[in-house]
Amino acid sequence: MTTALLDALPNIPRDKDGPVFREPWEAQAFAMTVALHAKGLFTWAEWADALAYHIKTTETKSACDSGVDYYSHWLSALEQLVIAKHAATPEGLHTLQAAWDRAARATPHGQPIELANDPSPAYTIS
């Protein structure tokens, strides 16, 4: 990712080598955003605007500056943008969130969480 693209993102936690992540899900949310941008779902300017708007309307500046909630905001903004672009419905996202939650609860500690671990899938995994 270029420095110009990183500079377009408000307050992204990073060091001299690029973005930094505290948890694996943060890196995955980042990667999903980059992949959806690369597929043309939204422009980088649209993404930066959506993230900035979400941060501005849901958090005080000082709390966001600490980086603690940054990727929670990131994920929420991504969900809202995906819905706005009609790439998913709120119901579809809720169904997937519930499936991942069930899969996480059914996965033994230390093992990778996979949707295949969902004990009661509401859909077929192909």
N, C-alpha and C positions, 0 to 999 in steps of 0.2 A: 504494500500500500504506500502510495506516495506521501511525502510530507505535506503537500498541498491538500490532499484529501483528509489527512489527520488534522490539519489546522482548521478545516471546515467544521470539525466536530467540537462542540462546546465541552470543555472541562474533561476530556477523555483522560483517564488515568494512564500515564505512560512514563517511560524512562527514555534514555538516549537511543535505545534500540527499537522503540515502538510501544504499542499498547501493552499494558500489564494487567493480569487477571489474578484475582484471589482464589477463584473457584473454577473448576472445569466448565460449569454451565455458562459462566461469563464469556469464556472463549468461544463456546458453541453459539451463543447468541450473537456475538460479534461476527463469527464465520457465516451464520445464516444471513445476516444483514448484507455482508459483502457479496455472498452468492446471489441473493435476490436482486441486488443492485446490478451485478454482472449480467443477470438474465434480463435486465431492462424493466423490472417491475416498478422501479422509481429511480429518480436521479439522485445524485449525492446531495444536491442542494435541497431537494424535497426531504431527504432523510434528516439532514442537519436541522432543517426547520421543524420537522416533527419532533425530534428529540429535544431541541431547545424549548419548544412550546410545552412539551410534557413536563420537563424539568421546572420551567417557570411557573406552571399552573399547579404543580403538586408538591413542591418542596421549597423550603427556604434556601437561599443561596449558600449560607454557611454550612448547612447540612450536606448539600450536594458537593461543595468544595472538598469535603473530607473524603469523598470517593466511596464511602460505605454503601450508599444506595444507588450509585451511578448506573450499574448494570441492571438493577431492578427497573429503573426508569427506562433504560435502553430497551429491555424486553417489552415493557408496557407500550412504549412508543412504536416498536416494531409490530406488535399485535394490532394496534390501532391503525397503522399505515397499511398493513396487509388486508385488514377489513375494509378500509376506505378504498383500496385498489381492487376490491372484489376478488381477491385471491383466496379468501377464506371467509367463512361466516363466524359470528361470535359463537354460535352453537357448535360448529365444527371445531373451533379452537378449544371450547370447553370440554368437548368429548375427548380430544387428544390429551388435554391436561389431566383429566380424570384417569385416562388409560395409563399415562406415565406415572401418575401417583400410585395407582394400583400395582403397576409393575415394580416401582421402587419398593413398595412395602413387601412384595413377594420375593424380592431378590435378596439372597444371602449377603450378609455384610462382607464388603471387600470385593464382591463380584460386580461386573458391569451391568448396569441397568439397561434392559432391552424390552421393547414392547412385547416381544414374544413371552415375557414373564408375566404379562397381565393375565390373571387367573379367570377373568370374565370379559374377554374382548367383545366389544360391540360392533366389530368389523373384522374383516379378514386381512391378515398381514400377508402380502405377497412378496 
